[in-house]
Structures are given as C-alpha cells and as structure tokens.
C-alpha cells in the first residue's frame, strides 16, 4: 500500500470514528521508534493497543522483536485486516481494549510490555478506567506500559498507583508533536 493511500484510509477511520481513532494522521516513524525504544529486552510478548496502520508495529519489528511476540489489538475491522496482510507473522486480534484480558485469553505468555496508541484523552472517562482495569489484570511485575499523547502532560493521570513512571520524552518530529510516557507495573 502506498503511503498516501494509507493516510487516506487512516483519515477515513478518523472521520467515521473520531473518538476511537483520536488522530487525523498516523504516527510518524520518529514517534514509533521512540515508543518501541521503551520496550525492554527479554522474553515475553509485546501487546500493542490501537496499532492503526502499523507504524509502531513496524518499529517493534525493526527493533528486533520477533513477529510472533507481538500481539496487536485493533478495534477497527478494516485496519485489523490491513495489519494481517502487512504483518503476517504478527498476531492481530480484532477487539476492544476494554476486554483485553478476554482477548488475550487465560494462557497467554508473560507480557513484557504494553505499547498503547489509544487516544486516552478523547475517550470517555469510564472507558479509560475500564482499560486501566484491564491493564492491571494482565500486567505482571516489571511489565512496561508505554503511552503517547499530543499534550504536554501525561495522558495517564488516572493510571492506577501500581504503575510507576520511569520515562517521558517529547517527539517534535510528529504531526502534531507528541509526548511518550513509560511506566513499570509493580502490582
């Protein structure tokens, strides 16, 4: 798929579902690399929430994470189908992050990181709380949670106290510029 066609498809998703999509443009390579860079080395799967067109998925793969260790949770059936075609080795699961524990199932591998491109600031408060509750159900000690926002303040102000901030940075080479936050889970 050409880049312009991908941007058009992303824009269509935004027009159809602005609160769920949260952005008019996909994440830049600079933002995707910064997010992927927060994933620790080691064993376990990387759960990607809201992969969209796969900018962060591509950065995770470029970082050397094997495709079978990436589990991408995508709400949009259209984007999920595109992700399956673009990244055949990645496990793409179509569903809502509000039901993350059910989507992953009871026998998933250890989760080393959860990388989120979900638009937490534009989602209803009860939806964000449900997502945070699901993160607590699936995270293990030392799981890293990575989230970006277009605001200068963290999008995770309501994140449960057992997620401890460990990193934040700004990515000016994104439209619009973004902030990346990382947290360790100590539950």
Phi, psi and omega per residue, in radians:
X1 nan 2.414 3.116
X2 -1.300 2.765 -3.118
X3 -1.109 -0.720 -3.119
X4 -1.157 -0.642 3.096
X5 -1.155 -0.691 3.099
X6 -1.121 -0.723 3.119
X7 -1.125 -0.712 3.106
X8 -1.085 -0.754 3.133
X9 -1.105 -0.722 3.116
X10 -1.101 -0.748 3.122
X11 -1.095 -0.659 3.084
X12 -1.078 -0.727 3.095
X13 -1.095 -0.703 3.126
X14 -1.105 -0.763 -3.132
X15 -1.129 -0.721 -3.130
X16 -1.277 -0.645 -3.054
X17 -2.454 1.221 -3.027
X18 -1.078 -0.666 -3.113
X19 -1.228 -0.623 -3.129
X20 -1.368 -0.588 -3.118
X21 -1.405 -0.843 3.001
X22 1.357 -0.142 -3.108
X23 -2.606 2.554 3.111
X24 -1.463 -0.422 -3.125
X25 -2.148 2.590 3.054
X26 -1.189 2.841 3.129
X27 -1.094 2.491 3.096
X28 -1.279 2.870 3.075
X29 -1.075 -0.653 -3.134
X30 -1.090 -0.771 3.115
X31 -1.157 -0.762 -3.141
X32 -1.062 -0.762 3.114
X33 -1.121 -0.697 3.132
X34 -1.108 -0.733 3.119
X35 -1.160 -0.807 3.128
X36 -1.078 -0.568 -3.140
X37 -1.160 -0.263 3.120
X38 -1.516 -0.153 -3.134
X39 -1.361 2.157 -3.119
X40 -1.220 2.697 3.024
X41 -1.182 2.775 3.031
X42 2.245 -2.948 -3.103
X43 -1.559 2.878 3.085
X44 1.883 2.873 -3.109
X45 -1.534 2.790 3.015
X46 -1.976 2.078 3.121
X47 -1.661 2.169 3.123
X48 -1.905 2.127 3.138
X49 -1.759 2.181 3.112
X50 1.226 0.938 -3.082
X51 -1.216 -0.293 3.105
X52 1.009 -2.120 3.137
X53 -1.458 -0.144 3.066
X54 1.739 0.356 3.107
X55 -1.025 -0.841 -3.127
X56 -1.278 -0.620 3.091
X57 -0.992 -0.813 3.130
X58 -1.084 -0.680 3.126
X59 -1.190 -0.648 3.087
X60 -1.107 -0.753 3.112
X61 -1.138 -0.745 3.130
X62 -1.103 -0.487 3.108
X63 -1.318 -0.154 3.087
X64 1.794 0.126 3.104
X65 -1.354 2.155 -3.121
X66 -1.052 2.492 -3.093
X67 -1.009 -0.602 -3.120
X68 -1.220 -0.211 3.088
X69 -1.632 0.022 3.115
X70 -1.863 2.117 3.086
X71 -1.993 1.917 -3.055
X72 -1.747 2.154 -3.139
X73 -1.822 1.946 -3.090
X74 -2.145 2.255 -3.118
X75 -1.294 -0.683 -3.054
X76 -1.392 2.135 3.097
X77 -1.040 -0.658 -3.130
X78 -1.127 -0.813 3.133
X79 -1.215 -0.627 3.109
X80 -1.075 -0.751 3.123
X81 -1.096 -0.721 3.119
X82 -1.131 -0.714 3.112
X83 -1.076 -0.713 3.122
X84 -1.073 -0.692 3.115
X85 -1.229 -0.718 -3.067
X86 -1.305 -0.620 -3.079
X87 -2.224 1.326 -3.023
X88 -1.078 -0.442 -3.129
X89 -1.508 -0.212 -3.133
X90 -1.445 2.419 3.081
X91 -1.407 1.895 3.122
X92 -1.763 2.142 -3.117
X93 -2.052 2.122 3.133
X94 -1.484 2.123 -3.141
X95 2.982 -3.117 -3.049
X96 -1.759 2.275 3.135
X97 -1.079 -0.301 3.065
X98 -1.154 -0.210 3.128
X99 -2.158 0.606 -3.026
X100 -0.969 -0.787 -3.093
X101 -1.093 -0.645 3.095
X102 -1.235 -0.681 -3.139
X103 -1.129 -0.672 -3.134
X104 -1.351 -0.495 -3.122
X105 1.441 2.873 -3.046
X106 -1.316 -0.295 -3.014
X107 -2.009 0.525 3.106
X108 -1.236 2.799 3.103
X109 -1.205 2.961 3.061
X110 -1.012 2.432 3.142
X111 -1.717 2.025 3.100
X112 -1.516 -0.481 3.128
X113 -2.706 2.611 2.975
X114 -2.114 2.054 -3.073
X115 -1.937 2.041 -2.996
X116 -2.023 2.257 2.974
X117 -1.946 0.342 3.139
X118 -1.208 2.489 -3.130
X119 -1.433 1.243 -3.001
X120 -1.012 -0.574 -3.119
X121 -1.271 -0.381 -3.126
X122 -1.765 -0.104 3.114
X123 -1.476 2.646 3.071
X124 -1.024 2.583 -3.091
X125 -0.966 -0.739 -3.119
X126 -1.170 -0.535 3.085
X127 -1.197 -0.767 3.120
X128 -1.090 -0.745 3.121
X129 -1.101 -0.670 3.105
X130 -1.131 -0.725 3.111
X131 -1.102 -0.796 3.120
X132 -1.081 -0.659 3.075
X133 -1.085 -0.687 3.100
X134 -1.185 -0.647 3.087
X135 -1.030 -0.738 3.125
X136 -1.121 -0.573 -3.140
X137 -1.210 -0.623 -3.012
X138 -1.772 -0.374 -3.105
X139 -1.272 2.657 3.085
X140 -2.152 2.924 3.101
X141 -0.926 2.265 3.117
X142 1.437 0.025 2.995
X143 -1.102 2.371 3.108
X144 -1.740 2.350 3.058
X145 -1.949 2.170 -3.118
X146 -2.062 2.301 -3.108
X147 -2.465 2.519 3.014
X148 -2.063 2.795 3.088
X149 -2.579 2.807 3.072
X150 -1.602 0.053 3.136
X151 -1.732 2.819 3.113
X152 -1.359 -0.333 3.074
X153 -1.748 2.676 -3.114
X154 -1.007 2.531 3.043
X155 -1.427 -0.047 -2.995
X156 -1.943 0.618 -3.129
X157 -1.092 -0.457 -3.138
X158 -1.730 0.215 3.114
X159 -1.112 2.402 -3.131
X160 -0.954 2.653 -3.044
X161 -1.086 -0.341 -3.128
X162 -1.409 0.046 2.950
X163 -1.763 1.967 -3.028
X164 -1.781 2.209 -3.138
X165 -1.075 2.395 3.121
X166 -2.280 -0.217 -3.113
X167 -2.883 2.505 2.885
X168 -2.607 2.596 3.128
X169 -2.704 2.881 3.130
X170 -1.936 2.529 3.127
X171 -2.119 1.694 -3.132
X172 -1.268 -0.405 -3.107
X173 -1.529 1.034 3.083
X174 -2.592 2.693 3.138
X175 -2.013 1.854 -0.149
X176 -1.344 2.983 3.087
X177 -0.956 2.636 -3.020
X178 -2.298 2.815 3.046
X179 -2.012 2.389 3.087
X180 -1.995 2.260 3.093
X181 -2.110 2.481 3.073
X182 -2.226 2.529 -3.093
X183 -2.377 2.524 2.964
X184 -1.695 2.465 3.076
X185 -1.599 2.245 3.109
X186 -2.182 0.938 -3.067
X187 -1.536 nan nan
